[in-house]
Amino acid sequence: MANPIVDQVSKAANINQEQATKAIEAVSAALKEKLPYLLHNQIDILLTGGNLSDGVKQKFETLKDDLESSAKDLGTKAQEFTEEVSKKLNNLFQK
């Protein structure tokens, strides 16, 4: 799949595709040094011809998945805790 950013840089700088790709990689690395890690994926998406909303959507999907997983883990732990308390109370009142 062709990268429209590579094409644009290649034409604008009058360089070949390989040189344009290396230039874009250098710019990407420089941006990543200056910006927080959370934005690195958005930089990659933008520099491969995507748009910012793709990156934001991807971040929210990941966050949603992480929250769902955490909620399930929390539910499991709450159930285990409730069962343990129930057993201890039963043992306490059986004595």
Secondary structure as the mmCIF struct_conf table of DSSP 4:
data_model
#
loop_
_struct_conf.conf_type_id
_struct_conf.id
_struct_conf.beg_label_comp_id
_struct_conf.beg_label_asym_id
_struct_conf.beg_label_seq_id
_struct_conf.end_label_comp_id
_struct_conf.end_label_asym_id
_struct_conf.end_label_seq_id
HELX_RH_AL_P HELX_RH_AL_P1 PRO A 4 ALA A 13
TURN_TY1_P TURN_TY1_P1 ASN A 14 ASN A 14
HELX_RH_AL_P HELX_RH_AL_P2 GLN A 17 LYS A 34
BEND BEND1 LEU A 35 LEU A 35
HELX_RH_3T_P HELX_RH_3T_P1 TYR A 37 LEU A 39
HELX_RH_AL_P HELX_RH_AL_P3 HIS A 40 LEU A 47
TURN_TY1_P TURN_TY1_P2 THR A 48 GLY A 49
HELX_RH_AL_P HELX_RH_AL_P4 LEU A 52 GLN A 94
#
